[in-house]
Amino acid sequence: MDFGVFLPIGNNGWMLSATSPQYRPSFELNRDITLAAEKHGFEFVLSMVKLRGFGGKTEFWDYNLESFTLMAGLAAVTSRIQLYASVATLTLHPAMVARMAVTIDDISGGRFGINIVSGWNRSEYAQMGVWPGDEHYASRYDHASEYVQVMKELWRDGVSNFKGQYFQMDDCRLLPRPSHDIPLVCAGASERGMAFCAEHGHYNFMIADTEGDKLRAFNETLSGVAAAAGREIGTYALYTVILADTDEEARAREQHYRDGADLDAIAFMTGQASLDTAGTTAQVISELQGATFMGIGLLVGSPATVAQQIDRLAQIPGTSGMMLTFDDFVKGVERFGSEVMPLLQCRQATAAD
Ligand SMILES: Cc1cc2nc3c(=O)[nH]c(=O)nc-3n(C[C@H](O)[C@H](O)[C@H](O)COP(=O)(O)O)c2cc1C
């Protein structure tokens, strides 16, 4: 079981709440988190690409750093941990990204990989005039497949003459080549997205549930899709950890964050119009509060409780790892590393491998 951290490259991490820790992203913050993760033996960190926030009183994700340049900085100050940046394929040409990846591969000594984001959120791209039209919803993984083929040819051969529907290379050159295969990961949730990942990726991320039912069903679908592509790939399950000394204290913190839900930002995220909160019914408010943690499964409790939850989820076949977010990332990663990791049976199995 690998463990990773979903770095807070956007303000306030993954909690749409005015009562969760409030912070803006910075290199310093992400460096401290990554160094703590590296010290405690986490396998990887990943930063997302997000180009437009959700607003609301917390200005949710209105502040976002850029993924590749952040990871280049982190590559220079770390020595062991794997680093993934995310590319929004509509915004950067694959020949440029292939070269950026080779550069970070060099800075990191072979610890760099890419999360392929095919683009599902029109407003992020329309704002800069690069949305190809709504047909992109259906064709985005065909576009992403060509994108990846161009990068792979450049990394493998140092040259590409790829001729596709979306990309045409004309003796396109790339040297130096990377020191090793640059791993690609993705987060396909649709079958087409999973098939793309099964063909090109090392791992498929998914937003997992605390009970593990969705995770189990997802893993089964992914393993079928991967078998059809003649490959085997595992799932990296995304969870949010809220740790405290006792279960009661941790649950009280969860409730406190829920009570402070940023309803306008949530309404934007869920595609509803901005809310007139005063006139909104209690039922709508409580439904919206349900999205405070963006639908990510919560692991809430004392270190012993969280370790038990993880060991149970780790047994679901096809789960290769977990990527974690925290309410307070620096303290959370430290505490998880020193108080949860040593309790994990699934880690002891890894350590003995
Ligand atoms: C862990 C994880 C990371 C993701 N990272 C990004 C990202 O950086 N930027 C983005 O726009 N979408 C991101 N997504 C969304 C996915 O790329 C994908 O579009 C989404 O899961 C829906 O799947 P589909 O494209 O197969 O419909 C992420 C999703 C997950 C679960």
The ligand as a MOL file (V3000), in Angstrom:
LIG
                    3D

  0  0  0     0  0            999 V3000
M  V30 BEGIN CTAB
M  V30 COUNTS 31 33 0 0 0
M  V30 BEGIN ATOM
M  V30 1 C -7.4650 12.4300 -7.1730 0
M  V30 2 C -8.0220 13.2010 -8.3100 0
M  V30 3 C -7.2870 14.2060 -8.9000 0
M  V30 4 C -7.8130 14.9920 -9.9190 0
M  V30 5 N -7.0810 16.0280 -10.3980 0
M  V30 6 C -7.6750 16.9030 -11.2380 0
M  V30 7 C -7.0070 18.1000 -11.5900 0
M  V30 8 O -5.8730 18.3220 -11.2130 0
M  V30 9 N -7.6760 18.9870 -12.3800 0
M  V30 10 C -8.9270 18.7270 -12.8590 0
M  V30 11 O -9.4630 19.5850 -13.5490 0
M  V30 12 N -9.5420 17.5720 -12.5880 0
M  V30 13 C -8.9730 16.6720 -11.7710 0
M  V30 14 N -9.6270 15.5270 -11.4300 0
M  V30 15 C -10.8180 15.1150 -12.2050 0
M  V30 16 C -10.4340 13.9510 -13.1210 0
M  V30 17 O -9.3860 14.2940 -13.9830 0
M  V30 18 C -11.6130 13.3910 -13.9300 0
M  V30 19 O -12.0010 14.2670 -14.9380 0
M  V30 20 C -12.8000 13.1190 -13.0480 0
M  V30 21 O -12.4090 12.1940 -12.0510 0
M  V30 22 C -14.0050 12.5830 -13.8310 0
M  V30 23 O -13.6730 11.4170 -14.5540 0
M  V30 24 P -13.9880 11.3410 -16.1090 0
M  V30 25 O -13.0830 12.3250 -16.7590 0
M  V30 26 O -13.6720 9.9130 -16.5150 0
M  V30 27 O -15.4350 11.6630 -16.3030 0
M  V30 28 C -9.1170 14.7290 -10.4070 0
M  V30 29 C -9.8780 13.7020 -9.8240 0
M  V30 30 C -9.3600 12.9490 -8.7750 0
M  V30 31 C -10.2010 11.8760 -8.1450 0
M  V30 END ATOM
M  V30 BEGIN BOND
M  V30 1 1 1 2
M  V30 2 1 2 3
M  V30 3 2 2 30
M  V30 4 2 3 4
M  V30 5 1 4 5
M  V30 6 1 4 28
M  V30 7 2 5 6
M  V30 8 1 6 7
M  V30 9 1 6 13
M  V30 10 2 7 8
M  V30 11 1 7 9
M  V30 12 1 9 10
M  V30 13 2 10 11
M  V30 14 1 10 12
M  V30 15 2 12 13
M  V30 16 1 13 14
M  V30 17 1 14 15
M  V30 18 1 14 28
M  V30 19 1 15 16
M  V30 20 1 16 17
M  V30 21 1 16 18
M  V30 22 1 18 19
M  V30 23 1 18 20
M  V30 24 1 20 21
M  V30 25 1 20 22
M  V30 26 1 22 23
M  V30 27 1 23 24
M  V30 28 2 24 25
M  V30 29 1 24 26
M  V30 30 1 24 27
M  V30 31 2 28 29
M  V30 32 1 29 30
M  V30 33 1 30 31
M  V30 END BOND
M  V30 END CTAB
M  END
